[in-house]
Amino acid sequence: MGAQKLQPRFIRAGEAPAHLSMNLPLFNQLVRPFVNEFPIGARGAGFDRQELDAWASSYVAAKAIDKKGAGSNNCLAASARKEKHNGAKNDHRPLPKERSLAYRQENQLRKTLRIYWNK
């Protein structure tokens, strides 16, 4: 076996979208508003890799779809993923509810519906 490669703790803003396998516009829309950003040097910006990983885990737990055959293919069903995610030994701390994308989208939908129905 080869030696395990260490992952850097901080990821520059230009590399963060690739870390989550998405393009920059999608990263700016879905992720950037909900994770902490900090300066690196005079002009650079960076993100904490562990916080990006926690956002990804939270996103998967919120957006995963249970499928009929998923359990037979040795894949975890969404409910099992949520249990595994919630029971993790502080490997990734879940994002606070107020910062999760699903929570914000749900709140925005409720506000919009309230405005619509109160016309």
For each residue, the residues with C-beta under 8 A, 3 or more apart:
1:
2:
3:
4:
5:
6:
7: 49
8: 11 49
9: 48 49 50
10: 40 46 47 48 49
11: 8 15 16 19 46 47 48 49 52
12: 15 16 40 44 45 46
13: 16 37 44 45 46 47
14:
15: 11 12 18 19
16: 11 12 13 19 20 27 31 47 52
17: 20 22 23 24 26 27 31
18: 15 21
19: 11 15 16 49 52
20: 16 17 27 31 52 55 56
21: 18
22: 17 26 27 30 31
23: 17 26 27
24: 17 27 28
25: 28 29
26: 17 22 23 29 30
27: 16 17 20 22 23 24 30 31 32
28: 24 25 31 32
29: 25 26 32 33
30: 22 26 27 34 59 101
31: 16 17 20 22 27 28 34 35 52 55
32: 27 28 29 35 37
33: 29
34: 30 31 55 95 99 100 101 104
35: 31 32 47 48 51 52 55
36: 47 48 51
37: 13 32 45 46 47
38: 45 46 47 48
39: 44 45 46
40: 10 12 44 45 46
41: 44
42:
43:
44: 12 13 39 40 41
45: 12 13 37 38 39 40
46: 10 11 12 13 37 38 39 40
47: 10 11 13 16 35 36 37 38 51 52
48: 9 10 11 35 36 38 51 52
49: 7 8 9 10 11 19 52 53
50: 9 53 54 92
51: 35 36 47 48 54 55
52: 11 16 19 20 31 35 47 48 49 55 56
53: 49 50 56 57 92
54: 50 51 57 58 92 93 94 95
55: 20 31 34 35 51 52 58 59 95
56: 20 52 53 59 60
57: 53 54 60 61 85 92 94
58: 54 55 61 62 85 94 95 100 101
59: 30 55 56 62 63 100 101 102
60: 56 57 63 64 81 85
61: 57 58 64 78 81 82 85 94
62: 58 59 100 101 102
63: 59 60 102
64: 60 61 78 81 82
65: 78
66: 70 77 78 79
67: 70 77
68:
69: 72 73
70: 66 67 73 75 76 77
71: 75 77
72: 69
73: 69 70
74:
75: 70 71
76: 70 80 81 84
77: 66 67 70 71 80 81
78: 61 64 65 66 81 82
79: 66 82 83
80: 76 77 83 84
81: 60 61 64 76 77 78 84 85
82: 61 64 78 79 85 86
83: 79 80 86 87
84: 76 80 81 87 88
85: 57 58 60 61 81 82 88 92 94
86: 82 83 94
87: 83 84
88: 84 85 91 92
89:
90: 93
91: 88
92: 50 53 54 57 85 88
93: 54 90
94: 54 57 58 61 85 86
95: 34 54 55 58 99 100
96: 99 100
97: 100 103
98: 103 104
99: 34 95 96 103 104
100: 34 58 59 62 95 96 97 103 104
101: 30 34 58 59 62 104 105
102: 59 62 63 105 106
103: 97 98 99 100 106 107
104: 34 98 99 100 101 107 108
105: 101 102 108 109
106: 102 103 109 110
107: 103 104 110 111
108: 104 105 111 112
109: 105 106 112 113
110: 106 107 113 114
111: 107 108 114 115
112: 108 109 115 116
113: 109 110 116 117
114: 110 111 117 118
115: 111 112 118 119
116: 112 113 119
117: 113 114
118: 114 115
119: 115 116
